[in-house]
Amino acid sequence: MIFSNKYIDYSKKTKIELYLTLILFLVLSNKTIVSIGKKLLHLSLAIKLPILGIIKKTVFNHFCGGENINQSKKTIKKLGENNIKTILDYSVEGQDDETSFQNTFNEIIKNIEEAECNKLVPFCVFKMTGIAEFKLLNKVNNKDKLSEKEMVDFQLLNTRLDLICEKAKKNKIPILIDAEESWIQDTIDQLTEAMMKKYNKYEVIIYNTIQLYRSDRLKYLIDLHKKAKKEKYKLGFKLVRGAYMEKERNRAKINNYKSPINISKKKSDEDFNKAAKYCIENIDMINICFGTHNEESTKMIIDLMSEKKIKNNDYRIYFSQLLGMSDNISFYLGYYNYNVAKYVPYGPVKEVLPYLIRRAEENSSIAGQTNREITRMRELIKKYSNHTD
Ligand SMILES: Cc1cc2nc3c(=O)[nH]c(=O)nc-3n(C[C@H](O)[C@H](O)[C@H](O)COP(=O)(O)OP(=O)(O)OC[C@H]3O[C@@H](n4cnc5c(N)ncnc54)[C@H](O)[C@@H]3O)c2cc1C
């Protein structure tokens, strides 16, 4: 595989940094430690133990840019020196009150303004649950009758969404809208499609996210393409496999409905690759951001780009990985002049904790991802030792 066999550590980590990263991923790979750690963390916070300092120096430091945009600038610069751009991701999750929705909205607007004056920030991103209540999105999804207050709240969500997209359009900064749990995703899709129709007439400003671990998503993508063709607007897609697999399967089991998730990893891989191929074959109408750490898919995409004579840095194609993961892919892509950007989460340590816990749980449950990082760190340490001995 190009990313490992001929792998050069473009990230230039020191030996100590490599060891610390290895230890971090070894801890994250252990489901029991992660599960006990989560409980201890909640307990420590409840009894006010000064645990946040430790979190900041370890997991937060590895996966996040800083507590605000300014603090994240060091990371943006360092990545930029390696031809890797940054997608700033205000990662305050799980807060369900009006003050926090307004704060997140303000932060997204600030992000668009930052991106406008910083060439190293090509996109902005947000989650619909950052600006509206999960319960509300779920009720709309189920077509339940809304109370008067809920109708006002839903109108407020529409207004906020439109203001974000309008600002993005005015400042020419594309916006990625994250995909979330399937029981609110129809609502997210409908809201996002309306924005694409309004703002993607001539250029792609709004991107929806397609989770290819869902068995119905390839068809959704193709159907939406047909619809957009007819209604004459362009599409932007972030393609991912999907982050909520265990939660989706458990909910389906408990509530006795068919899980929306593909029956196997192989099927998710096939759907991801088919979707990638479909988008590239329709590149005249679809801009794409590939959010993946999968080396086979990434290789398949760059081979296809070369076959179709699409330039490495064609503005319509971006690759993206999360900060602190799969540096081999990001630095390789940057080195060979592909458009690549890291998702750089930021926010106050305490408020980013739900994101970090999700990251830790995903790392411990999806063994492949963490094992990849562990193997890579071990290889690099070995190479480093051979080189310096
Ligand atoms: C830049 C970026 C943005 C992202 N944005 C989002 C987002 O908006 N919404 C979101 O949900 N996720 C998002 N993710 C996370 C993403 O969906 C994946 O969870 C993560 O990237 C791991 O998948 P992978 O493609 O990197 O590769 P791999 O490590 O090869 O694949 C792991 C993934 O395959 C799927 N999978 C694993 N086992 C099975 C199985 N038994 N059956 C079926 N499928 C299986 C799961 O989706 C799992 O996460 C994002 C990731 C990145 C890098």
The ligand as an SDF file (V2000), in Angstrom:
LIG
                    3D

 53 58  0  0  0  0  0  0  0  0999 V2000
  -13.0410   14.3390    7.9540 C   0  0  0  0  0  0  0  0  0  0  0  0
  -14.0480   13.3940    8.5230 C   0  0  0  0  0  0  0  0  0  0  0  0
  -15.3560   13.8240    8.6940 C   0  0  0  0  0  0  0  0  0  0  0  0
  -16.3100   12.9360    9.2310 C   0  0  0  0  0  0  0  0  0  0  0  0
  -17.6030   13.3490    9.3450 N   0  0  0  0  0  0  0  0  0  0  0  0
  -18.5480   12.4790    9.7670 C   0  0  0  0  0  0  0  0  0  0  0  0
  -19.9270   12.8160    9.7910 C   0  0  0  0  0  0  0  0  0  0  0  0
  -20.3190   13.9120    9.4520 O   0  0  0  0  0  0  0  0  0  0  0  0
  -20.8130   11.8810   10.2290 N   0  0  0  0  0  0  0  0  0  0  0  0
  -20.4250   10.6120   10.5920 C   0  0  0  0  0  0  0  0  0  0  0  0
  -21.2850    9.7690   10.9440 O   0  0  0  0  0  0  0  0  0  0  0  0
  -19.1260   10.2750   10.5870 N   0  0  0  0  0  0  0  0  0  0  0  0
  -18.1860   11.1560   10.1820 C   0  0  0  0  0  0  0  0  0  0  0  0
  -16.8740   10.7790   10.1660 N   0  0  0  0  0  0  0  0  0  0  0  0
  -16.4470    9.4680   10.7560 C   0  0  0  0  0  0  0  0  0  0  0  0
  -16.5370    8.3840    9.7020 C   0  0  0  0  0  0  0  0  0  0  0  0
  -17.8900    8.1530    9.4110 O   0  0  0  0  0  0  0  0  0  0  0  0
  -15.9430    7.0410   10.1800 C   0  0  0  0  0  0  0  0  0  0  0  0
  -16.5020    6.6540   11.3940 O   0  0  0  0  0  0  0  0  0  0  0  0
  -14.4520    7.0310   10.3530 C   0  0  0  0  0  0  0  0  0  0  0  0
  -13.8180    7.8950    9.4700 O   0  0  0  0  0  0  0  0  0  0  0  0
  -13.9170    5.6030   10.1090 C   0  0  0  0  0  0  0  0  0  0  0  0
  -14.1670    5.1700    8.7810 O   0  0  0  0  0  0  0  0  0  0  0  0
  -13.0650    5.2050    7.6260 P   0  0  0  0  0  0  0  0  0  0  0  0
  -13.6850    5.4860    6.3110 O   0  0  0  0  0  0  0  0  0  0  0  0
  -12.0340    6.1700    8.0400 O   0  0  0  0  0  0  0  0  0  0  0  0
  -12.4310    3.7920    7.4570 O   0  0  0  0  0  0  0  0  0  0  0  0
  -12.4280    2.3570    8.1080 P   0  0  0  0  0  0  0  0  0  0  0  0
  -11.6430    2.3970    9.3670 O   0  0  0  0  0  0  0  0  0  0  0  0
  -11.9840    1.4640    7.0340 O   0  0  0  0  0  0  0  0  0  0  0  0
  -13.9190    2.0130    8.4170 O   0  0  0  0  0  0  0  0  0  0  0  0
  -14.4820    1.9590    9.6720 C   0  0  0  0  0  0  0  0  0  0  0  0
  -15.9450    2.2240    9.4570 C   0  0  0  0  0  0  0  0  0  0  0  0
  -16.5380    1.1840    8.6610 O   0  0  0  0  0  0  0  0  0  0  0  0
  -17.8610    0.9470    9.0830 C   0  0  0  0  0  0  0  0  0  0  0  0
  -17.9410   -0.4410    9.6080 N   0  0  0  0  0  0  0  0  0  0  0  0
  -17.0610   -1.0370   10.4520 C   0  0  0  0  0  0  0  0  0  0  0  0
  -17.4450   -2.2980   10.7600 N   0  0  0  0  0  0  0  0  0  0  0  0
  -18.6100   -2.4960   10.0900 C   0  0  0  0  0  0  0  0  0  0  0  0
  -19.5110   -3.6040   10.0210 C   0  0  0  0  0  0  0  0  0  0  0  0
  -19.2930   -4.7220   10.7000 N   0  0  0  0  0  0  0  0  0  0  0  0
  -20.6110   -3.4600    9.2540 N   0  0  0  0  0  0  0  0  0  0  0  0
  -20.8690   -2.3300    8.5520 C   0  0  0  0  0  0  0  0  0  0  0  0
  -20.0400   -1.2600    8.5680 N   0  0  0  0  0  0  0  0  0  0  0  0
  -18.9250   -1.3210    9.3300 C   0  0  0  0  0  0  0  0  0  0  0  0
  -18.1530    1.9560   10.1890 C   0  0  0  0  0  0  0  0  0  0  0  0
  -18.7150    3.0990    9.5940 O   0  0  0  0  0  0  0  0  0  0  0  0
  -16.7680    2.2820   10.7290 C   0  0  0  0  0  0  0  0  0  0  0  0
  -16.6850    3.5460   11.3540 O   0  0  0  0  0  0  0  0  0  0  0  0
  -15.9180   11.6320    9.6170 C   0  0  0  0  0  0  0  0  0  0  0  0
  -14.5910   11.2220    9.4360 C   0  0  0  0  0  0  0  0  0  0  0  0
  -13.6690   12.0770    8.8890 C   0  0  0  0  0  0  0  0  0  0  0  0
  -12.2760   11.5850    8.6990 C   0  0  0  0  0  0  0  0  0  0  0  0
  1  2  1  0
  2  3  1  0
  2 52  2  0
  3  4  2  0
  4  5  1  0
  4 50  1  0
  5  6  2  0
  6  7  1  0
  6 13  1  0
  7  8  2  0
  7  9  1  0
  9 10  1  0
 10 11  2  0
 10 12  1  0
 12 13  2  0
 13 14  1  0
 14 15  1  0
 14 50  1  0
 15 16  1  0
 16 17  1  0
 16 18  1  0
 18 19  1  0
 18 20  1  0
 20 21  1  0
 20 22  1  0
 22 23  1  0
 23 24  1  0
 24 25  2  0
 24 26  1  0
 24 27  1  0
 27 28  1  0
 28 29  2  0
 28 30  1  0
 28 31  1  0
 31 32  1  0
 32 33  1  0
 33 34  1  0
 33 48  1  0
 34 35  1  0
 35 36  1  0
 35 46  1  0
 36 37  1  0
 36 45  1  0
 37 38  2  0
 38 39  1  0
 39 40  1  0
 39 45  2  0
 40 41  1  0
 40 42  2  0
 42 43  1  0
 43 44  2  0
 44 45  1  0
 46 47  1  0
 46 48  1  0
 48 49  1  0
 50 51  2  0
 51 52  1  0
 52 53  1  0
M  END
$$$$
